[in-house]
Amino acid sequence: MSSALPRGVTVVLRRLLPGDLFEPIAGDLLEDYQRARRRRGRLCAGVWLWGQAIRLSATFWWERLVHGRGVPPIAEELRSVTAMWDALQQDVVFSARMLRRQRGFTIVALLALALGIGANTAIFSIVDAVLWRPLPYPRAGRVMAVSEQRPRESRWFGPVAPADYFDWRRDNRSFSAMAAYTLTPSSGAYNLTGNGEPERVRPLEAAPAFLGVIGVTPALGRDFRPEEETVGRHRVVLLSDGLWRRRFGADPSVVGRTIAFDGNTFEVVGVLPARFWWPTHPDVVVPLALADPDRELRAAHFLDVVGRLRDDVSPAQAREDLRMIGARLSQAYPAENANHAPNLRPLRDALVGDVRPALLVLLGAVAFVMLIACANVATLLLARAAGRQKELSVRRAVGATRARVVQQMLTESLVVALAGGAAGLLVAAWGLAAFRRIVPAQFAGLPGIAGVGIDGRVLIAAVALSAVTGLIFGVVPALVASDYRIGIALSEETRGSSGSARAALPLGARRRRARAVARAARRCGPPHRELQQSDQRDARFPAGAAHDHARRAAGGALRPARAHRCLLRRAVRAAPRRTRHPARRRHDVAPVRRTRLAAQPGNRASHGAVPVPGTGASAHRVDRLLPDDGHSARAWPGVHGP
């Protein structure tokens, strides 16, 4: 293994680092480089080393250029970046461990997110291919669909009459080229015969300038010539790439041959490229040839027209130019062209038609489905956070800030969302594969619908959707859970755990505990002389409700025998035959009772310390109470006699 840095890294560091810092920085990088090379290999270690060298050099250069200091706070910067990545790595690992432990929550959340993200990804890929991706033509935004609006027929983008088309093509100053075509040729499909079995093929009849308008050049051969749109010279054909490969075996020598369509011979002048696309998916393209009488028709509208704008002309200028031409034709031919005017729109809008609103509504519908999935997962996270209050409270108690707790919970949400996004991509891929097999006929001619699938754009959109989804359903539970009051959470958990431990004791253990309390109470009873004094003091006051009030007013502190016997009965009742309600166990007075017994003069605890009631601490068990002989090694803190 090399004992020096690569030559290129050394040169970069010597030129960009201060001279007195080159040796220590190069030594540290060499140690890390050797360690990385042993672990990851030479290639990965070299990439890491060059990244570190470039980052260090850029940092020193930026400090000199912007702040005017040669030595940046590089140590603090490195520590902050390392701490950030270490914390993120810990959060991700902890989140994965929590999801593995809570499998029920994980499965439900992943199913909800997979369905929501999968539906959104599939619909987004369709909408993106149809509405937002550019058409497969060079500079497709300059290609316009030119139509004829006829208000009397409520047609705003209707077909064009042949005579109007020729007038527009001759008189306009806004289009570099204009061509007409027919989506449904008058002859229907062609019957291809010869060189094998007969086959019906889909034709596209278009003017010679059609391929120039959309910017497509034949892969083999040539395009149509202008004179080939006249009847008698139009017996030429362009083959599609699919027909050329399927019927003629991709033979380049097919150019120049003659083939037969419906008994008429056509010369093959070229082959279209594989990327050529048109809504009707034509197998062959033939020139649109109209006889002279048909060229003069103004009342028959059956042509569709496309045109490419000049580079210095905007769509608004072209629309105004066509409006002036339409007004002139309306004056010249009032019978056929009254209130008729040309209209134009982008070619994509003409091809999509009325499907655009339906697709946008569908996209909005699946977006609402995604919101419902987010609400469901957020509810699950809130319920999950409610069961983790003790954990979060301990985190806050040991010093974690609220921002750190929120970061941890958001990381868990993002991990869940990204896992759901990965599952959603599988659902979207399956859904799109099924859609391509059963695509409706009205959607078959939409742009990009045949190749819809998961690509780079859709993948980026799915990842972004997953991240945004994780933030949406994770931020509210994170903020709510991190704002929980620490003291209340800890005290409730402590009381709940204590009550649960007592409730878990078997009946025999509870009875033995009650008998131990009773024996301790008898053993620590007040001395006979003090008991007589208590009875005499008690005899001076009336019995009943005023008895306790009179004793307190007289300053009496010793318990009478009657109260002592009542205490024994309460100690026996402390262990019921059946488990008490948790709310009643919270008011257990055993710690207070033991404290009062120990507070009587002449008694002391043999084991443990009984805290002062009201401090909130858990009381230790008192095994037995012994008379205080004055030699006790430990005093009772906070307990005073009468």
Sequence and secondary structure as in RCSB ss.txt:
>XXXX:A:sequence
MSSALPRGVTVVLRRLLPGDLFEPIAGDLLEDYQRARRRRGRLCAGVWLWGQAIRLSATFWWERLVHGRGVPPIA
EELRSVTAMWDALQQDVVFSARMLRRQRGFTIVALLALALGIGANTAIFSIVDAVLWRPLPYPRAGRVMAVSEQR
PRESRWFGPVAPADYFDWRRDNRSFSAMAAYTLTPSSGAYNLTGNGEPERVRPLEAAPAFLGVIGVTPALGRDFR
PEEETVGRHRVVLLSDGLWRRRFGADPSVVGRTIAFDGNTFEVVGVLPARFWWPTHPDVVVPLALADPDRELRAA
HFLDVVGRLRDDVSPAQAREDLRMIGARLSQAYPAENANHAPNLRPLRDALVGDVRPALLVLLGAVAFVMLIACA
NVATLLLARAAGRQKELSVRRAVGATRARVVQQMLTESLVVALAGGAAGLLVAAWGLAAFRRIVPAQFAGLPGIA
GVGIDGRVLIAAVALSAVTGLIFGVVPALVASDYRIGIALSEETRGSSGSARAALPLGARRRRARAVARAARRCG
PPHRELQQSDQRDARFPAGAAHDHARRAAGGALRPARAHRCLLRRAVRAAPRRTRHPARRRHDVAPVRRTRLAAQ
PGNRASHGAVPVPGTGASAHRVDRLLPDDGHSARAWPGVHGP
>XXXX:A:secstr
  SS  HHHHHHHHHHS HHHHHHHHHHHHHHHHHHHHHH HHHHHHHHHHHHHHHHHHHHHIIIII  SS  HH
HHHHHHHHHHHHHHHHHHHHHHHHHH HHHHHHHHHHHHHHHHHHHHHHHHHIIIIIS  SSTTGGGEEEEEEEE
GGGTEEEE B HHHHHHHHHH SSEEEEEEEESS TT SEEEESSSS EEE EEEE TTHHHHHT   SEE    
GGGGSTTS  EEEE HHHHHHHHTT GGGTT EEEETTEEEEEEEE  TT   TT  SEEEE    HHHHT SS 
  BEEEEEE TT  HHHHHHHHHHHHHHHHHH HHHHTT EEEEEEHHHHHHTTHHHHHHHHHHHHHHHHHHHHH
HHHHHHHHHHHTTHHHHHHHHHTT  HHHHHHHHHHHHHHHHHHHHHHHHHHHHHHHHHHHHS  GGGTTSTT T
T S  HHHHHHHHHHHHHHHHHHHHHHHHHHHTS HHHHHHHHHHHHHHHHHHHS HHHHHHHHHHHHHHHHHT 
  HHHHHHHHHHHHTS SSTHHHHHHHHHT  S  HHHHHHHHHHHHTTS SS   HHHHTT  HHHHHHHHHHS
TTEEESSS    TTS         EEE  S  SS  TT    
